């Protein structure tokens, strides 16, 4: 099921494996390149670089077989980029706690194993974020940043 789910989440986008710090550095550089090609403002690209870095570090720390893809998006005529972070589990056991930015102490030892700020930072830095968490199967996070905020029509 895992490979099929990853393929479904990527929906044809080319995911790059996140296996070490070097692959995270490459992901950040790809975001910079794609942001420049999309003529996004430097501040928007910088936010998305940080988002990609946080999501990739979370994959290294908590997941298996993580991949990151960068996808062009459009909202109300405004161009942006989406970072798609997919992995093969174990899933986020307490999404509400993770989104609040609370430390993670899963083994009951009282020892903090994660500061818990990664997903909270992703929410803060992104214009839009979607989560698909499947315990024991994996997680997909889609974080979007636009060149400017789209204007909602009534």
N, C-alpha and C positions, 0 to 999 in steps of 0.2 A: 504494500500500500504506500510506503514512504516515497519511493521514486515517482509513482503515479501522482501523488499529491503535490510533490515539488513541481513536476511538469505542469500540472493544472494551475498552480499558483503563478508560475512564471509566464504562462500563456504565450509561449513563443519568444519571450525575451531571453537573451543570452545571459545566464547566471554565471558569475565567476566564483569559484570556490574560495572560501575564507578559511585558510589553514594556519596562518601565522601573521605576525606583525607586518611582514613584507607584503602580504596580500591585502592587508588593510591599507597600507600606504598606496598601493596600486589602485585600490577602489577610490580613495580620496582624489588621486590624480585624475582618474576617469571622470569623476564628478566635475572637477575643475574644467577639464577639456569639453565635456558636454555642455556645461553652463556657458562657457565662452562661445561655443558654436551656436547656442540658442540665444546669444546676446542678452543673457540675464545680467542684472546688476551684480556687481561684486559682492555686495552685502547678502543678497539672496543666495548666491553660490556658496559663500562662506558658511551660511547657516546649513545648507544641504551637505556640505563637506563634513561638518560636525555631526549631523544626523547620521550620515553613512558610517562615520567612525564609531559612534556610540552603538549602532545596530551591529556592526561587524564585531566589535569587542564583546558585546553580549553573546554573539554566536560562539566566539572562541571560549568564553567562560562557561556558558550554560548549555550549549547545544551540540548536536552532531551533524556533520556534513552540511554546514551552512553555506549558502550562496547569496551573492548580492547582484542585483541587476539594476540598470539605470534606464528609465523609460521616459520618452517625451510625452508630455500631457498637455492638454488644452482645456481651459475652463473659461467660459464666457468670452472667448476670443483672446485670452491671456495665456501665453506660453509658460510652461514650467517643466520641471523634472520631477520624477518619482523615483525614489529608491525603494526597491522591492527586496526585502530580506526574508529568505526562506530557510528553514532547517528541518531536521528530522527528529525533533523532540528533545527533551521530554514534554515540552509545552510549559506555559507559565501557570504554575499551580494556583497562584492568587493574583490575577490580573489587577484587581483594584488596589492591592497593596503595592504592586510594582509601579502602577501609574501614579501613586501618591509619592513615590520616591522613598519608600521605607527600606531600611537595611534588610538583607536576607540572611537568615540564620536557620537553614533547613535541618541541620543535624541535632538541634537541641542543646548544643554544647555551650551556647552563649557567645560563641565566637562569630563575629561578623564575616561572612564569606563573600559578601558583595555590598557595596555602599548603597545600591538600590537607586542610584540617580540616573541611570542610563535611559530608561523609557520615559521618565519624567522630563528629561532634557529633550528627548525626541519630540514629545508633545509640545513643549515650550518653543522649540525652534522651527517646527513645521507649520505650514498653513493648514494642512489636512493630514489626518492619520487614520488608517483602518487596520484592524487586527483580526486575524483568524487564528484562534488558539485551539488546538486539538490535543488534549492530554494524551501522552504516550505516542503521539504521531508526529507532531511538529507545530511550528508557528510560522505565520506569514505576517509581516508588518509592511504596510505600504505607507510611506511618508512622502508628502508632496510639498514642494515649495515653488511659488510662482514669481515671475519677474515683478509683479505688483499684485495686490489683492484684486481678484475679479469683482466686478460690480454686479450685485444681484439685481435682476430685473423683477418688477412686480407685475 
